[in-house]
Every structure is written in C-alpha cells, then in structure tokens.
Amino acid sequence: MSLEKKLAMLDSLADKIEDKDTSLEESIKIFEQSVDLATECMKILGDCSGKLTVLQEKVRGITDENS
C-alpha cells in the first residue's frame, strides 16, 4: 500500500477516534492500528530519505568531476 493511502487511512482513523460516539475501548483499538500505520509510514519516509541522500551524493560526485 502506498504512503498516500496509509496517510489517508490515518486521517480516517483519527476522525473515528474524535467521534464522540466511539467508545473508549474502540478508540484504543483504533489508536493501536494508527500506531502501526504511523510506524509503517515512518519506515517508508526513512527509506525515501536514504535514497535521496544517495542520489544527492551521486549528483555531487558528477558536479565535482566536471569542475
């Protein structure tokens, strides 16, 4: 599942938690799901950050060679 879909799911889960008709027990279950999704999102973002760092280093290497 894409990062965007996971973020949309997190938004939806937050809405459910904020709903005054959601019981405490259900809110806790939803919160647990949210933590899992947030962890997955953080991993995806970390992976992307690493890839961007590698690409930036490649660009620096190319520009250094051409200087």
N, C-alpha and C positions, 0 to 999 in steps of 0.2 A: 504494500500500500504506500502511496506517495506521501511525502511530508505534508503537502497541502491537504490531503484527505484526513490525515491524522490530526492536523490542526483544526480542521472543521469539526471533527469528532470531539475534540477537546472543548471547543466552543459550545457544542450541543450539550455535552455533559455538564459544563458549567451552568448552562441555562436550567438544566434539570435540578441541580443542587440548589440554585437560587429560588426555585419554585416553592412557594410556601406550602404546597400540598404534598411535597416529597417528604417522606418520613425520615427520621434520623438514621434508622437502620439502612434504608435505601440510599440515603446521602453518603453514608460511609462506604457502601459497595461502589457507588459511582465514583467517589473520591479515589478508591483503590484502583479502579480502571483508569482514572485520569493520571495517576502517578505512573502507571505502567506505560501509558501512551506518551506522557511527557518524557519519560526515560528513553523511549524509542526515538522521539523527535530529537532529543539532545545527542543521541548517538549519530543520527543522520547528519545533523549540523556539524558535529565534530569531524565526521568523515569528509564532508564537503570542505571544511576549513583546512584539513590536511591536504586535500587535493589542490586547493587554491594556493597554498603555500608552495607546493611542489611546482606548480605552473609559474608562480611568480619568480621562483629561483631559476627556472629554465629561461624565462624572459630576461632576467638579469644577466645570465650567462651569455645569451645571444647578444645582448647590447654591449657587454663587456668585450666580447670577441670583435665587435665591429668598431670599437673605439680606438 
